[in-house]
Amino acid sequence: MTIALLTDIHANREALEACLAHAEQRGAAQYTFLGDYVGYGADPGWVVDTVMRFAQQGSIALRGNHDEAAGGSPDVHLNEDARQCIDWTQTQLKADQLGFLRELPLTAKDGICLFVHANGWDPKNYEYILGPMQAARSMRVVRSRITFCGHMHEPMLYHMGRTERVEVFSPVPGTAIPLSAARRWLALPGSVGQPRDGNPAACYATFDALNNMLTFWRVPYDHETASRKVLAAGLPERYARQLLHGS
């Protein structure tokens, strides 16, 4: 069974449409959403409705920090521009959409996999996996052999053997990676709607659960339209610019 892993969509309709179509073409039978459906982008209502529909059909959908902020939590720290986006987003969403965001879980497990937005050691505080140190911290705490995280907007893969030395693997898009049972793994699919590694193409990953094969993907989409919509909505220009340049 092939699982599509999508995270950090950030109200980018064009990017999500492109990734869903790409995943369907590659035989995805299950979809897992790792959070942050809103913030930065101009189509929060459409994105939330889409994730809601998949969740109603049995897909895993988790809560990210931007979703929690949009749902009304006063405890989520965001910078001034990101907070402006959330304030605007709250005016765009209906009561049932906001309720959906508030009720989403922080984690989910499926077989050997843990799914979480930020990290495995403290999901509710949304600390980042910035490098091997944080990856090791997460993998040492989590019992599941494979952890899939969002939150970071760059695709990355970490693994750890019996010595607990963490190694970093920079994935090549479209190349399947065998996740050996002898190691523990932490995978960051990258951001669907706000990639920040210098490449504007949308990021997501697929996991072949039968053969333990993980593939990262980059999907070109109409980022120019998405960028224009951010400006038309009156949201901070920096988020429109990031869509054009992927940084």
C-alpha positions as CSV (number, residue, x, y, z in Angstrom):
1,M,0.0,0.0,0.0
2,T,1.3,3.4,-1.0
3,I,0.8,6.3,1.5
4,A,1.0,9.9,0.4
5,L,2.5,12.1,3.1
6,L,1.6,15.8,2.8
7,T,2.4,18.6,5.2
8,D,2.6,22.3,5.6
9,I,0.1,23.1,2.8
10,H,-0.4,26.6,4.2
11,A,-3.5,27.5,2.3
12,N,-1.9,27.0,-1.1
13,R,-4.6,25.5,-3.3
14,E,-2.5,25.3,-6.5
15,A,0.2,23.3,-4.7
16,L,-2.1,20.9,-3.0
17,E,-4.1,20.2,-6.2
18,A,-0.9,19.4,-8.0
19,C,0.4,17.1,-5.3
20,L,-2.9,15.2,-4.9
21,A,-3.0,14.7,-8.7
22,H,0.6,13.5,-8.7
23,A,0.1,11.1,-5.8
24,E,-3.0,9.6,-7.5
25,Q,-1.0,9.0,-10.6
26,R,1.5,7.1,-8.6
27,G,-1.1,4.8,-7.0
28,A,-1.5,6.4,-3.6
29,A,-4.1,4.4,-1.7
30,Q,-3.9,6.3,1.6
31,Y,-3.3,9.9,2.4
32,T,-1.7,11.3,5.6
33,F,-1.7,15.0,6.4
34,L,0.9,16.2,8.9
35,G,-0.6,19.6,9.8
36,D,-0.4,23.3,9.0
37,Y,-3.2,23.6,6.5
38,V,-3.6,27.3,7.0
39,G,-1.3,30.4,7.3
40,Y,0.7,32.3,4.6
41,G,-1.6,31.4,1.7
42,A,-4.8,32.8,0.2
43,D,-7.1,29.7,0.1
44,P,-7.5,28.4,3.7
45,G,-11.2,27.5,3.2
46,W,-10.6,25.3,0.2
47,V,-7.6,23.6,1.7
48,V,-9.4,22.9,5.0
49,D,-12.4,21.6,3.2
50,T,-10.2,19.3,1.2
51,V,-8.4,17.9,4.2
52,M,-11.8,17.5,6.0
53,R,-13.1,15.4,3.1
54,F,-10.1,13.1,3.2
55,A,-10.3,12.8,6.9
56,Q,-14.0,11.8,6.6
57,Q,-12.9,9.1,4.2
58,G,-10.4,7.7,6.8
59,S,-7.2,9.6,6.1
60,I,-5.0,10.7,9.0
61,A,-5.0,14.4,9.6
62,L,-2.9,16.0,12.4
63,R,-2.8,19.5,13.9
64,G,0.0,21.9,13.2
65,N,0.9,25.1,15.1
66,H,-0.8,27.3,12.5
67,D,-3.9,25.2,12.7
68,E,-3.9,25.5,16.5
69,A,-3.4,29.3,16.3
70,A,-6.3,29.6,13.8
71,G,-8.4,27.6,16.1
72,G,-8.0,30.2,18.7
73,S,-5.2,29.0,21.0
74,P,-3.4,31.9,22.6
75,D,-0.4,29.8,23.4
76,V,1.1,29.4,19.9
77,H,4.0,31.7,19.3
78,L,4.1,33.3,15.8
79,N,6.0,36.2,14.3
80,E,4.1,39.4,13.5
81,D,3.6,38.6,9.8
82,A,2.5,35.0,10.5
83,R,0.1,36.3,13.1
84,Q,-1.4,38.7,10.5
85,C,-2.0,35.8,8.2
86,I,-3.8,33.8,11.0
87,D,-5.9,36.8,11.9
88,W,-7.0,37.1,8.3
89,T,-7.5,33.3,8.1
90,Q,-9.9,33.4,11.0
91,T,-12.1,35.8,9.1
92,Q,-12.2,33.4,6.1
93,L,-13.1,30.2,7.8
94,K,-16.5,29.0,9.0
95,A,-17.3,27.7,12.4
96,D,-17.2,24.0,11.3
97,Q,-13.8,24.5,9.7
98,L,-12.3,26.2,12.8
99,G,-13.8,23.4,14.9
100,F,-12.2,20.8,12.7
101,L,-8.8,22.5,13.2
102,R,-9.2,22.6,17.0
103,E,-10.2,19.0,17.3
104,L,-7.3,17.5,15.2
105,P,-4.9,15.2,17.1
106,L,-1.2,15.9,17.5
107,T,0.0,12.4,16.7
108,A,-1.1,9.2,15.1
109,K,0.4,5.7,14.9
110,D,0.0,3.1,12.1
111,G,2.0,-0.1,12.4
112,I,5.7,0.8,12.6
113,C,5.1,4.5,11.8
114,L,4.5,7.5,14.0
115,F,3.0,10.6,12.4
116,V,3.5,14.0,14.0
117,H,3.7,17.6,12.9
118,A,6.8,18.8,14.8
119,N,8.7,16.1,16.7
120,G,8.4,13.0,18.7
121,W,9.7,14.2,22.1
122,D,7.2,17.0,22.8
123,P,4.6,17.3,20.0
124,K,2.5,20.0,21.7
125,N,5.3,22.6,21.9
126,Y,6.2,22.5,18.2
127,E,10.0,22.5,18.4
128,Y,11.8,22.0,15.2
129,I,13.9,19.2,13.9
130,L,16.8,21.5,12.9
131,G,19.5,18.9,12.5
132,P,20.9,15.6,13.8
133,M,20.7,16.6,17.5
134,Q,17.0,17.2,17.4
135,A,16.5,14.1,15.1
136,A,18.3,12.0,17.6
137,R,16.3,13.4,20.5
138,S,13.1,12.4,18.7
139,M,14.2,9.0,17.6
140,R,15.4,8.0,21.1
141,V,12.1,8.9,22.6
142,V,9.8,7.4,20.0
143,R,9.2,3.6,20.0
144,S,8.0,3.5,16.4
145,R,10.8,2.6,14.0
146,I,9.8,5.3,11.5
147,T,8.7,8.8,12.3
148,F,7.2,11.2,9.7
149,C,7.3,14.9,10.7
150,G,6.2,18.1,9.2
151,H,7.0,21.6,10.4
152,M,10.3,21.9,8.6
153,H,9.9,23.3,5.1
154,E,12.8,21.4,3.6
155,P,12.8,17.6,2.7
156,M,15.3,15.6,4.8
157,L,15.9,12.1,6.1
158,Y,17.7,11.0,9.2
159,H,18.6,7.5,10.4
160,M,20.1,6.0,13.5
161,G,21.7,2.6,14.1
162,R,22.4,0.6,17.3
163,T,25.3,3.0,18.2
164,E,22.7,5.8,18.2
165,R,24.9,7.9,15.8
166,V,22.6,9.9,13.6
167,E,23.3,10.3,9.9
168,V,21.7,12.7,7.5
169,F,20.6,11.7,4.0
170,S,19.6,14.4,1.4
171,P,17.0,12.7,-0.7
172,V,17.0,12.8,-4.5
173,P,13.4,13.4,-5.8
174,G,11.9,10.4,-7.5
175,T,14.5,8.0,-6.2
176,A,13.0,5.3,-3.8
177,I,14.9,4.8,-0.6
178,P,14.8,1.5,1.3
179,L,14.2,2.1,5.0
180,S,16.2,-0.8,6.5
181,A,14.6,-2.6,9.5
182,A,18.0,-2.5,11.2
183,R,17.8,1.3,11.6
184,R,15.4,3.9,13.0
185,W,14.3,6.6,10.6
186,L,12.9,10.2,10.8
187,A,11.6,11.7,7.5
188,L,10.6,15.2,6.7
189,P,8.7,15.3,3.4
190,G,9.1,19.1,3.1
191,S,6.3,21.6,2.5
192,V,3.6,21.3,0.0
193,G,2.7,25.0,0.0
194,Q,5.7,26.9,1.3
195,P,9.0,25.2,0.3
196,R,12.0,27.0,1.5
197,D,15.1,25.3,0.1
198,G,15.5,27.5,-3.0
199,N,13.2,25.4,-5.2
200,P,9.6,26.6,-5.6
201,A,8.3,23.2,-6.6
202,A,5.9,21.6,-4.1
203,C,7.3,18.9,-1.8
204,Y,5.6,15.7,-0.6
205,A,6.6,12.0,-0.2
206,T,5.2,8.5,-0.7
207,F,5.8,5.5,1.5
208,D,5.4,2.0,0.2
209,A,4.4,0.3,3.5
210,L,4.7,-3.2,2.0
211,N,8.3,-2.9,0.9
212,N,9.4,-0.1,3.3
213,M,10.4,2.2,0.4
214,L,10.2,6.0,0.8
215,T,10.2,8.4,-2.2
216,F,10.5,12.1,-2.0
217,W,8.9,14.2,-4.8
218,R,9.1,17.7,-6.2
219,V,6.0,18.8,-8.1
220,P,6.0,21.9,-10.2
221,Y,2.7,23.9,-10.0
222,D,1.3,27.4,-10.8
223,H,3.2,29.2,-8.1
224,E,2.8,32.5,-9.9
225,T,-1.0,32.4,-9.5
226,A,-0.6,31.3,-5.9
227,S,1.7,34.3,-5.3
228,R,-0.6,36.8,-6.9
229,K,-3.5,35.6,-4.8
230,V,-1.4,36.2,-1.6
231,L,-0.9,39.8,-2.7
232,A,-4.5,40.2,-3.7
233,A,-5.6,39.1,-0.2
234,G,-3.5,41.8,1.4
235,L,-1.2,39.3,3.1
236,P,2.5,40.1,3.7
237,E,4.5,40.4,0.5
238,R,7.3,38.1,1.8
239,Y,5.0,35.1,1.6
240,A,4.1,35.8,-2.0
241,R,7.8,36.3,-2.8
242,Q,8.7,33.0,-1.1
243,L,6.3,31.1,-3.4
244,L,8.2,32.5,-6.4
245,H,11.7,31.6,-5.2
246,G,11.2,28.8,-2.7
247,S,13.1,30.7,0.0
